[in-house]
Amino acid sequence: MNLVSQCRNVYLPPGCVAESDPCLSPVLASDELLAQFPPTAMVSGGFDPFLDDSIDFAHRLDQCGVRCRLKVFPNLPHAFFHFAAIVPPANEAVKLVGRWLKEACDQSDDPSIDSLYPT
């Protein structure tokens, strides 16, 4: 049994079918559901075992007309955000996501969001 299967057995409830549940992997969602997604931004490490899934998901969103951006940090592993304090490229990724979030909030029509990022 591989590591992913072992993790599934530990974390998923009995009866959950991981291979077809879009709540576990949104790449499994129908085109109809994906077309309702908001603009999406993702980062992934080049050594992340889920990198291919991230790329596939970005392509699916694009095909469904959803604005999507994906930035791959080539030399980083899965969960690299945890290393931001000691690994400069991970810190760069955190800052990039912060900029993306700020951009998204700045484009919002909700005035309550503006107070989160005073100019």
C-alpha positions as CSV (number, residue, x, y, z in Angstrom):
1,M,0.0,0.0,0.0
2,N,1.4,3.4,-1.0
3,L,1.6,6.5,1.3
4,V,-1.4,8.2,-0.4
5,S,-3.6,5.1,0.2
6,Q,-2.4,4.9,3.8
7,C,-3.3,8.6,4.4
8,R,-6.7,8.1,2.8
9,N,-7.4,5.2,5.2
10,V,-6.5,7.4,8.2
11,Y,-8.3,10.6,7.2
12,L,-11.4,9.6,5.2
13,P,-14.6,8.3,6.6
14,P,-15.6,4.8,5.8
15,G,-17.5,4.6,2.5
16,C,-15.9,7.7,1.0
17,V,-14.8,7.0,-2.6
18,A,-11.7,9.2,-3.0
19,E,-11.4,8.5,-6.7
20,S,-14.7,10.1,-7.5
21,D,-15.4,12.7,-4.7
22,P,-14.9,16.3,-6.0
23,C,-14.8,17.5,-2.4
24,L,-11.5,15.7,-2.1
25,S,-10.1,16.6,-5.5
26,P,-11.9,19.4,-7.4
27,V,-10.4,18.2,-10.6
28,L,-13.1,15.5,-10.4
29,A,-15.9,18.1,-10.5
30,S,-18.2,18.3,-13.4
31,D,-17.7,21.1,-16.0
32,E,-21.0,22.6,-14.9
33,L,-19.7,22.9,-11.3
34,L,-16.3,24.2,-12.3
35,A,-17.8,26.9,-14.5
36,Q,-19.3,28.4,-11.3
37,F,-15.9,28.7,-9.6
38,P,-14.6,32.2,-8.9
39,P,-11.3,33.4,-10.4
40,T,-8.7,31.0,-9.0
41,A,-5.0,31.3,-8.2
42,M,-2.8,28.5,-7.1
43,V,0.9,27.8,-6.3
44,S,2.5,24.4,-6.4
45,G,6.0,23.1,-5.8
46,G,7.9,21.4,-8.6
47,F,8.4,18.4,-6.3
48,D,4.8,18.2,-5.1
49,P,3.3,14.8,-5.8
50,F,0.1,16.6,-6.7
51,L,1.7,19.0,-9.2
52,D,0.1,17.1,-12.2
53,D,-3.3,17.4,-10.5
54,S,-2.7,21.2,-10.0
55,I,-1.8,21.6,-13.7
56,D,-4.8,19.5,-14.8
57,F,-7.1,21.5,-12.6
58,A,-5.8,24.8,-13.9
59,H,-6.5,23.6,-17.5
60,R,-10.0,22.4,-16.6
61,L,-10.9,25.7,-15.0
62,D,-9.5,27.5,-18.1
63,Q,-11.6,25.3,-20.4
64,C,-14.7,26.1,-18.3
65,G,-14.1,29.8,-18.7
66,V,-12.8,30.5,-15.2
67,R,-9.9,32.9,-14.9
68,C,-7.1,30.8,-13.4
69,R,-3.4,31.3,-12.7
70,L,-0.9,28.7,-11.5
71,K,2.7,29.5,-10.5
72,V,5.0,26.5,-10.0
73,F,8.0,26.9,-7.8
74,P,10.3,24.4,-9.4
75,N,12.5,23.3,-6.5
76,L,9.9,23.2,-3.7
77,P,8.0,20.3,-2.2
78,H,4.4,19.9,-1.2
79,A,3.4,22.2,1.8
80,F,6.3,24.5,1.1
81,F,4.5,27.4,2.8
82,H,5.7,25.9,6.1
83,F,9.3,26.7,5.1
84,A,8.8,30.4,4.3
85,A,10.8,31.6,7.2
86,I,13.9,29.6,6.1
87,V,13.6,28.9,2.4
88,P,13.7,32.1,0.2
89,P,11.6,30.7,-2.7
90,A,8.9,29.6,-0.2
91,N,8.9,33.1,1.2
92,E,8.6,34.5,-2.3
93,A,5.6,32.2,-2.9
94,V,3.9,33.4,0.3
95,K,4.4,37.0,-0.7
96,L,3.1,36.3,-4.2
97,V,-0.1,34.8,-2.8
98,G,-0.4,37.8,-0.5
99,R,-0.3,40.1,-3.5
100,W,-2.8,38.0,-5.4
101,L,-5.2,38.2,-2.4
102,K,-4.8,41.9,-2.1
103,E,-5.5,42.3,-5.9
104,A,-8.6,40.1,-5.5
105,C,-9.8,42.2,-2.5
106,D,-9.0,45.5,-4.3
107,Q,-11.2,44.4,-7.2
108,S,-14.2,43.5,-5.0
109,D,-17.3,45.6,-5.0
110,D,-17.8,44.9,-1.3
111,P,-16.7,48.1,0.6
112,S,-16.2,46.2,3.9
113,I,-13.2,44.4,2.2
114,D,-11.5,47.8,1.6
115,S,-11.0,48.3,5.3
116,L,-8.8,45.2,5.4
117,Y,-6.2,46.8,3.1
118,P,-6.1,50.6,3.8
119,T,-4.3,52.5,1.1
